[in-house]
Amino acid sequence: MTDADRFGTATVMMVLAVLVVILLVGVGVLQLYLSEEAGPLLRNLVIAVILLAFSTALYRQWRREFNSDSK
């Protein structure tokens, strides 16, 4: 894998994770609007926070490996 591929993979993964978080929050807000129950929104927010934490940690690890390999 080339250096450009590693950078691209990490960036694309982070963008996809952010899109999924936006989708989860949007669906939760829509469910809250339609049913007026906060449970689905809270569940989606917890899933989004966990996903964001894991994807951020993975992104940082990939970027650290990319920077150490390029030196």
C-alpha positions in Angstrom: 0.0 0.0 0.0 1.4 3.4 -0.9 1.5 6.4 1.3 -1.3 8.1 -0.6 -3.5 5.0 -0.2 -3.0 5.0 3.6 -3.8 8.7 3.9 -6.9 8.2 1.6 -8.1 5.2 3.5 -8.0 6.9 6.9 -9.7 10.0 5.6 -12.4 8.1 3.7 -13.1 6.0 6.8 -13.4 9.1 9.0 -15.8 10.8 6.5 -17.9 7.7 6.3 -18.1 7.5 10.1 -19.2 11.1 10.4 -21.9 10.5 7.7 -23.2 7.5 9.7 -23.3 9.6 12.9 -25.2 12.3 11.0 -27.6 9.7 9.7 -28.1 8.2 13.2 -28.8 11.5 14.8 -31.1 12.6 11.9 -33.1 9.3 12.2 -33.3 9.8 16.0 -34.6 13.3 15.6 -37.2 12.2 13.0 -38.4 9.4 15.4 -38.6 11.9 18.2 -40.7 14.2 16.0 -43.0 11.5 14.8 -43.5 9.5 18.0 -42.6 12.1 20.7 -40.6 9.4 22.5 -37.0 10.2 23.5 -35.8 6.6 23.7 -34.8 6.0 20.1 -33.0 9.4 19.9 -31.0 8.6 23.1 -30.2 5.1 21.8 -29.0 6.6 18.5 -27.0 9.3 20.2 -25.2 6.6 22.4 -24.4 4.5 19.3 -23.2 7.6 17.5 -20.8 8.6 20.3 -19.4 5.1 20.5 -18.9 5.0 16.8 -17.3 8.4 16.8 -14.9 7.4 19.6 -13.8 4.2 17.9 -13.4 5.8 14.5 -11.4 8.7 15.9 -9.1 6.4 17.7 -8.6 4.3 14.5 -8.0 7.4 12.4 -5.4 8.7 14.8 -3.7 5.3 14.9 -3.6 5.1 11.1 -2.3 8.7 10.8 0.4 7.9 13.4 1.5 4.8 11.5 1.4 6.8 8.2 3.7 9.5 9.7 6.1 7.0 11.3 6.4 5.0 8.0 7.0 8.1 5.9 10.0 9.2 7.9 
